[in-house]
């Protein structure tokens, strides 16, 4: 099964395996001739060019929206080319806040 969109009448139809490989658009007014091989090539071309520019999660390989996000598939935090679990992020934030407060107290004593 494959969805084919007619460039002339702008209607789409589903091609099934029992239909001929080449044929006329199912719309009665349209004279466009489809070729499943050409449609398959164009569909594959569209998907590969779209995926070539996609940013992938370093852990699971699924596409993510940006380099600083949470992956919807594995749930890890993606920062650049690294992933972190959410627990690790909270631990780092707490340690940094403790370090900042310790430095602020030491400056107060000096």
Buried (B, 14 or more C-beta within 10 A) or exposed (E): EEEBEBEEBEBEBEBEEEBEEEEEBBBEEBEBEBEBEEBEEEEEEEEEEEEEEEEBBBBBEEBBEEEEBBBEEBEBBBEEEEBBEEEEBEEEEEEEEEEEEEEEEEEEEE
